[in-house]
Amino acid sequence: MEMRFLFQRHPCFIAGREYFDEQLRHTISRRQNPIDFAFFLSYLPQRRRRNDHDCIPLPHPQRLRVQPLTLGFIFTSAAIATAGIGLLTGILADIWGRRSTLLVMAFTLPVSAILVYVGHGLPWLFAGATLGGYSATGSLMSGGVGGAVQPIQTAIVASLVRSSRRTALFSIFGFATGIFAALGVLAAKLVNTRGTFLVAFIISLIGALLVLPLSVPEVKGKARRLKGAKVIGKFSLTGMLNGFAQGLVTPFLIPFFFLAYGVPKEQMAHYGFASGSIASIALLGAPLLDRKIGFVWAITLTRGLGAALVVMLPLFHALKIALIIYLLFPALRVIALPAQQRALTDMVDVDETGRALGINQVLRLTSSSAAVTLTGYFFSKQNFAAPFYLYAGIMAINIFLYFRFFGRAREQFASQQ
């Protein structure tokens, strides 16, 4: 059964959700700009309970006295800024120095949070969102200012430990980030939207202060043509395709359950926490995969299985099966990431690691943002199945390229040196 008929059988929001139902019908009937529609859909999972009523209102753009396209522009620019900051971070880490760059970047998140908290106008929101990388289509492990700092963090770890230990450390960092991010999603329900930014400021400021006494080995490169440009280009191409595939599906999974099954938002919040937690725990299995089968086969098996499961979402209308896929998909998507990071740091010179990771980051996040708009267009045409099929096709191409580029590389497995 096609998803458009499932959508008709299961209205977006049922009794007590008149506002959402009205907005969805209004959006679809107008066939409005796909960017607006993508913004509307992707904003749904971020809403929080503001009172004890069953109906939880969206921050309607008219209440904010701005147009939806304006808000969409703010969040799009924030996503682009995250990618740009990530690239700048990688360049500065290699040229200027890793400790100095880390110190500067550590304070961007508390500054952005306090800008949004104290500001009362659109310019403040724009500045905070751009600096902090806040996005209406964000999801766990998908970016934000943490994503912008990731290149320098990974470069520092690569310079501190040998290859055989890197995958384990990347896994631990990813596990901690994912668990605390999932806890943050639940904790955000305890305070109002504005108060959330105050809490974010306090927590991120504490984290930034803890960076001050760190001793980081300095490995400064030169502003010249990268010796590892060919390897960096291969990783960047596969990263760009992976980011595009992720943007097609990941931000829209929760809206998909609203549209196809009418699952309450509160219930999906718990499923989202469980899914993020499973993904974080799964990262701890990356060292075993890297040691036994290498990073290429680890990517093939986990992301290939994830693509096969995602294709089932629009084919079978069974809530229990869909929820199982939803719980497992993020874990399959990220479990091989630490092994991939280890392989990249093995293949690139230590003084080029920051730039290599920054280039990979900017292409991945930029392509992901473009894919969000494309899925918004598909959803505006009530073609809910297309993004899932397209995801599987792109992932198949990506897996082929991993074998084509790295299938015979000795860095498939971690070096014991």
C-alpha positions as CSV (number, residue, x, y, z in Angstrom):
1,M,0.0,0.0,0.0
2,E,1.4,3.4,-1.0
3,M,2.3,5.8,1.8
4,R,-0.2,8.4,0.5
5,F,-3.0,6.1,1.3
6,L,-1.5,5.3,4.7
7,F,-1.3,9.0,5.3
8,Q,-5.0,9.4,4.5
9,R,-5.9,6.6,6.9
10,H,-3.8,8.0,9.6
11,P,-4.2,11.8,9.9
12,C,-1.2,13.7,11.0
13,F,-2.7,14.6,14.4
14,I,-6.0,13.3,15.8
15,A,-8.5,14.6,18.3
16,G,-7.0,17.4,20.5
17,R,-4.3,18.2,17.9
18,E,-6.4,20.6,15.8
19,Y,-3.6,23.1,15.4
20,F,-1.2,20.6,13.9
21,D,-3.8,19.1,11.7
22,E,-4.8,22.5,10.4
23,Q,-1.2,23.5,9.7
24,L,-0.5,20.2,7.8
25,R,-3.6,20.5,5.6
26,H,-2.8,24.1,5.0
27,T,0.8,23.3,4.0
28,I,0.0,20.4,1.7
29,S,-3.0,22.1,0.1
30,R,-0.8,25.2,-0.8
31,R,2.0,23.0,-2.2
32,Q,4.2,25.7,-0.7
33,N,7.9,26.1,-0.9
34,P,9.7,22.8,0.0
35,I,12.1,24.6,2.2
36,D,9.1,25.9,4.3
37,F,7.6,22.4,4.4
38,A,10.9,20.8,5.4
39,F,11.2,23.4,8.2
40,F,7.7,22.7,9.4
41,L,8.1,18.9,9.5
42,S,11.6,18.9,11.0
43,Y,10.6,21.3,13.7
44,L,7.9,19.0,15.0
45,P,10.1,16.6,17.1
46,Q,11.7,19.5,19.0
47,R,8.6,20.8,20.6
48,R,8.3,20.5,24.3
49,R,5.5,20.5,26.8
50,R,5.0,24.0,28.0
51,N,2.0,23.3,30.3
52,D,-0.3,20.6,31.4
53,H,-2.6,20.7,28.5
54,D,-2.6,17.8,26.0
55,C,-2.2,20.1,23.0
56,I,1.4,21.4,22.6
57,P,1.5,24.4,20.3
58,L,4.2,25.0,17.8
59,P,6.0,28.4,18.0
60,H,3.9,29.6,15.0
61,P,6.0,31.9,12.8
62,Q,3.2,34.6,13.1
63,R,3.6,34.6,16.9
64,L,7.3,35.2,16.3
65,R,6.3,37.9,13.8
66,V,8.6,36.4,11.1
67,Q,7.9,34.4,8.0
68,P,8.6,30.7,7.9
69,L,11.1,31.2,5.1
70,T,13.0,33.6,7.4
71,L,13.2,31.0,10.1
72,G,14.2,28.5,7.5
73,F,17.0,30.8,6.4
74,I,18.2,31.2,9.9
75,F,18.5,27.5,10.5
76,T,19.9,26.8,7.1
77,S,22.6,29.5,7.7
78,A,23.3,27.9,11.1
79,A,23.9,24.5,9.4
80,I,26.2,26.0,6.8
81,A,28.0,27.9,9.6
82,T,28.6,24.7,11.5
83,A,30.2,23.2,8.4
84,G,32.3,26.4,7.8
85,I,33.4,26.6,11.4
86,G,34.4,22.9,11.2
87,L,36.6,23.6,8.2
88,L,38.1,26.7,9.8
89,T,38.8,24.8,13.0
90,G,40.7,22.1,11.1
91,I,42.8,24.6,9.2
92,L,43.6,26.6,12.3
93,A,44.5,23.4,14.2
94,D,47.1,22.5,11.7
95,I,48.5,26.0,11.0
96,W,47.9,28.1,14.2
97,G,48.1,25.4,16.8
98,R,45.8,22.9,18.3
99,R,45.6,24.1,21.9
100,S,44.9,27.7,20.9
101,T,42.2,26.6,18.4
102,L,40.7,24.3,21.0
103,L,40.5,27.1,23.6
104,V,38.8,29.5,21.2
105,M,36.3,26.9,19.9
106,A,35.4,25.7,23.4
107,F,33.8,29.0,24.2
108,T,31.7,29.4,21.1
109,L,28.9,27.3,22.5
110,P,28.4,29.2,25.8
111,V,28.6,32.5,23.9
112,S,26.0,31.4,21.4
113,A,23.7,30.1,24.2
114,I,23.9,33.3,26.2
115,L,23.2,35.4,23.0
116,V,20.0,33.5,22.4
117,Y,19.0,33.8,26.1
118,V,19.6,37.5,26.6
119,G,18.5,38.6,23.1
120,H,14.9,39.6,22.4
121,G,15.0,40.0,18.6
122,L,15.7,38.2,15.4
123,P,19.3,39.5,15.0
124,W,20.2,37.9,18.4
125,L,18.6,34.6,17.3
126,F,20.4,34.7,14.0
127,A,23.8,35.4,15.7
128,G,23.3,32.7,18.3
129,A,22.1,30.1,15.8
130,T,24.9,30.8,13.4
131,L,27.7,30.8,16.0
132,G,26.3,27.7,17.8
133,G,25.2,25.8,14.8
134,Y,21.7,25.3,16.1
135,S,19.4,23.7,13.4
136,A,15.8,22.9,13.2
137,T,16.7,19.7,11.5
138,G,19.3,18.6,14.0
139,S,19.5,15.1,15.5
140,L,21.8,13.2,17.8
141,M,25.4,13.1,16.5
142,S,24.6,15.1,13.5
143,G,26.5,18.3,14.1
144,G,26.0,21.4,16.1
145,V,29.0,23.2,17.6
146,G,30.1,19.8,18.9
147,G,30.4,18.7,15.3
148,A,32.5,21.8,14.5
149,V,35.0,21.0,17.2
150,Q,35.2,17.3,16.3
151,P,38.0,17.8,13.7
152,I,40.4,19.2,16.3
153,Q,39.4,16.7,19.0
154,T,40.0,13.8,16.6
155,A,43.3,15.3,15.5
156,I,44.5,15.7,19.1
157,V,43.6,12.1,19.9
158,A,45.4,10.9,16.8
159,S,48.6,12.7,17.9
160,L,48.4,11.3,21.5
161,V,47.8,7.5,20.9
162,R,48.9,4.9,18.5
163,S,46.6,3.5,15.8
164,S,45.6,0.4,17.7
165,R,44.1,2.4,20.5
166,R,42.4,5.2,18.5
167,T,39.2,3.3,17.6
168,A,38.5,2.5,21.3
169,L,39.0,6.1,22.3
170,F,36.8,7.5,19.5
171,S,34.2,5.0,20.6
172,I,34.3,6.1,24.2
173,F,34.0,9.8,23.1
174,G,31.1,9.0,20.8
175,F,29.4,7.0,23.6
176,A,29.7,9.8,26.1
177,T,28.5,12.4,23.6
178,G,25.5,10.4,22.6
179,I,24.4,9.4,26.1
180,F,24.6,13.0,27.4
181,A,22.9,14.3,24.3
182,A,20.0,11.8,24.8
183,L,19.8,12.8,28.5
184,G,19.7,16.5,27.4
185,V,16.7,15.8,25.1
186,L,14.8,14.5,28.1
187,A,16.1,17.1,30.5
188,A,15.0,19.9,28.2
189,K,11.4,19.0,28.9
190,L,11.8,20.2,32.5
191,V,12.3,23.8,31.6
192,N,10.8,26.2,29.0
193,T,12.6,27.0,25.7
194,R,14.3,30.2,26.9
195,G,15.5,28.5,30.2
196,T,17.0,25.7,28.1
197,F,19.5,28.1,26.7
198,L,20.5,29.3,30.2
199,V,21.1,25.8,31.3
200,A,23.1,25.2,28.1
201,F,25.2,28.2,28.8
202,I,26.1,27.0,32.3
203,I,26.9,23.5,31.3
204,S,28.9,24.5,28.2
205,L,30.8,27.1,30.2
206,I,31.9,24.5,32.7
207,G,33.0,22.3,29.9
208,A,35.0,25.2,28.3
209,L,36.7,26.0,31.6
210,L,37.8,22.4,32.0
211,V,39.7,22.8,28.7
212,L,42.0,25.5,30.1
213,P,44.5,23.4,32.0
214,L,44.8,20.7,29.3
215,S,48.2,20.1,27.9
216,V,48.0,19.4,24.1
217,P,50.9,18.4,21.9
218,E,51.5,21.0,19.2
219,V,51.9,19.7,15.7
220,K,52.0,22.6,13.3
221,G,51.9,22.2,9.6
222,K,52.5,24.5,6.7
223,A,50.0,26.4,4.5
224,R,50.8,24.4,1.4
225,R,49.2,21.9,-0.9
226,L,48.2,18.9,1.0
227,K,50.4,15.8,0.4
228,G,47.4,13.6,1.2
229,A,45.0,15.4,-1.1
230,K,44.1,12.2,-3.0
231,V,43.2,10.3,0.2
232,I,41.4,13.3,1.6
233,G,39.4,13.6,-1.6
234,K,38.3,9.9,-1.4
235,F,37.2,10.2,2.2
236,S,35.5,13.5,1.4
237,L,33.5,12.0,-1.5
238,T,32.3,9.1,0.6
239,G,31.6,11.4,3.5
240,M,29.6,13.7,1.3
241,L,27.4,10.9,0.0
242,N,26.9,9.6,3.5
243,G,25.9,13.0,4.7
244,F,23.4,13.4,1.8
245,A,21.9,10.0,2.6
246,Q,21.6,10.9,6.3
247,G,19.9,14.2,5.5
248,L,17.3,12.4,3.4
249,V,16.0,10.3,6.2
250,T,17.3,11.0,9.7
251,P,15.6,14.4,10.4
252,F,12.3,13.1,9.1
253,L,12.0,9.8,11.0
254,I,9.9,11.3,13.8
255,P,7.7,13.3,11.5
256,F,7.3,10.1,9.5
257,F,5.8,8.3,12.5
258,F,3.5,11.3,13.0
259,L,2.3,11.2,9.4
260,A,2.0,7.4,8.9
261,Y,1.0,6.1,12.3
262,G,-0.2,9.1,14.4
263,V,2.2,8.2,17.2
264,P,1.9,10.9,20.0
265,K,4.9,13.2,20.3
266,E,5.4,12.4,24.0
267,Q,5.7,8.7,23.1
268,M,8.1,9.4,20.2
269,A,10.3,11.4,22.6
270,H,10.8,8.2,24.7
271,Y,11.5,6.2,21.5
272,G,14.0,8.8,20.4
273,F,15.8,8.6,23.8
274,A,16.0,4.8,23.5
275,S,17.2,5.0,19.9
276,G,19.9,7.5,20.7
277,S,21.0,5.4,23.7
278,I,21.2,2.2,21.7
279,A,23.3,4.0,19.1
280,S,25.7,5.4,21.7
281,I,26.1,1.9,23.3
282,A,26.6,0.4,19.9
283,L,29.7,2.6,19.3
284,L,31.5,0.6,22.0
285,G,31.4,-2.3,19.6
286,A,33.5,-0.5,17.0
287,P,36.9,-1.6,18.2
288,L,35.8,-5.3,17.9
289,L,34.6,-4.7,14.3
290,D,37.7,-2.8,13.4
291,R,40.0,-5.6,14.8
292,K,38.1,-8.5,13.3
293,I,36.9,-7.4,9.9
294,G,38.5,-3.9,9.3
295,F,36.8,-0.6,8.7
296,V,35.6,-1.2,5.1
297,W,33.7,-4.4,5.9
298,A,32.4,-2.8,9.1
299,I,30.9,0.0,7.1
300,T,29.5,-2.5,4.5
301,L,27.8,-4.8,7.0
302,T,26.3,-2.2,9.3
303,R,25.3,0.6,6.9
304,G,24.2,-2.0,4.3
305,L,21.9,-3.6,6.8
306,G,20.6,-0.2,7.9
307,A,19.8,0.7,4.3
308,A,17.9,-2.6,3.9
309,L,15.9,-2.0,7.0
310,V,15.1,1.6,6.0
311,V,13.6,0.4,2.7
312,M,11.1,-1.7,4.7
313,L,9.6,1.4,6.4
314,P,7.4,2.5,3.4
315,L,6.8,-1.1,2.3
316,F,5.2,-2.5,5.4
317,H,2.5,-0.8,7.4
318,A,3.3,-2.4,10.8
319,L,4.0,-0.1,13.7
320,K,5.9,-2.7,15.8
321,I,8.3,-3.5,12.9
322,A,8.7,0.2,12.1
323,L,9.6,1.0,15.7
324,I,12.2,-1.8,15.8
325,I,13.7,-0.4,12.7
326,Y,13.7,3.1,14.2
327,L,15.4,1.9,17.3
328,L,18.1,0.0,15.4
329,F,18.8,2.3,12.4
330,P,20.9,5.0,14.2
331,A,23.1,2.3,15.8
332,L,23.8,0.7,12.4
333,R,24.5,4.1,10.9
334,V,27.2,5.2,13.4
335,I,28.7,2.0,14.8
336,A,31.5,1.9,12.2
337,L,32.3,5.7,12.5
338,P,35.2,5.3,15.0
339,A,36.9,2.7,12.8
340,Q,36.5,5.1,9.8
341,Q,38.0,8.0,11.8
342,R,40.9,5.7,12.8
343,A,41.5,4.8,9.2
344,L,41.5,8.4,8.0
345,T,44.0,9.5,10.7
346,D,46.2,6.5,9.7
347,M,46.3,7.5,6.0
348,V,46.9,11.2,6.5
349,D,50.1,12.9,7.8
350,V,49.7,14.1,11.4
351,D,50.2,17.7,10.4
352,E,47.3,17.5,7.9
353,T,44.8,15.6,10.0
354,G,42.9,18.7,11.2
355,R,42.4,20.0,7.6
356,A,41.5,16.5,6.3
357,L,38.8,16.1,9.0
358,G,37.6,19.7,8.5
359,I,37.1,19.2,4.7
360,N,35.3,15.9,5.3
361,Q,33.1,17.7,7.9
362,V,32.1,20.6,5.7
363,L,31.2,18.4,2.7
364,R,29.2,16.0,4.9
365,L,27.2,18.7,6.7
366,T,26.6,20.8,3.5
367,S,25.3,17.8,1.5
368,S,23.1,16.8,4.5
369,S,21.5,20.2,4.5
370,A,20.7,20.0,0.8
371,A,19.2,16.6,1.3
372,V,16.8,17.9,3.9
373,T,15.3,20.3,1.4
374,L,14.9,17.5,-1.1
375,T,13.0,15.4,1.4
376,G,10.9,18.4,2.2
377,Y,9.9,18.5,-1.5
378,F,9.1,14.8,-1.5
379,F,6.9,15.2,1.6
380,S,5.2,18.2,0.2
381,K,4.1,16.0,-2.8
382,Q,3.0,13.3,-0.3
383,N,5.7,11.0,-1.7
384,F,6.8,9.6,1.6
385,A,8.6,6.6,0.2
386,A,11.0,8.3,-2.1
387,P,13.6,9.5,0.5
388,F,13.9,6.0,1.9
389,Y,14.5,4.4,-1.5
390,L,16.9,7.1,-2.4
391,Y,18.8,6.6,0.8
392,A,19.3,2.9,0.1
393,G,20.5,3.6,-3.5
394,I,23.0,6.2,-2.4
395,M,24.3,4.0,0.4
396,A,24.8,1.2,-2.1
397,I,26.9,3.5,-4.2
398,N,28.8,4.7,-1.1
399,I,29.7,1.1,-0.1
400,F,30.9,0.4,-3.6
401,L,33.2,3.4,-3.4
402,Y,34.6,2.3,-0.1
403,F,35.7,-1.0,-1.7
404,R,36.9,0.8,-4.8
405,F,39.0,3.3,-2.8
406,F,40.1,1.4,0.3
407,G,39.4,-2.3,-0.4
408,R,43.1,-3.1,-0.7
409,A,44.5,-0.5,1.7
410,R,46.7,-1.8,4.5
411,E,45.1,0.7,6.8
412,Q,41.8,-1.4,6.7
413,F,43.1,-2.7,10.0
414,A,44.7,-0.7,12.8
415,S,48.4,-0.7,13.0
416,Q,50.0,-2.2,16.1
417,Q,52.9,0.3,16.0
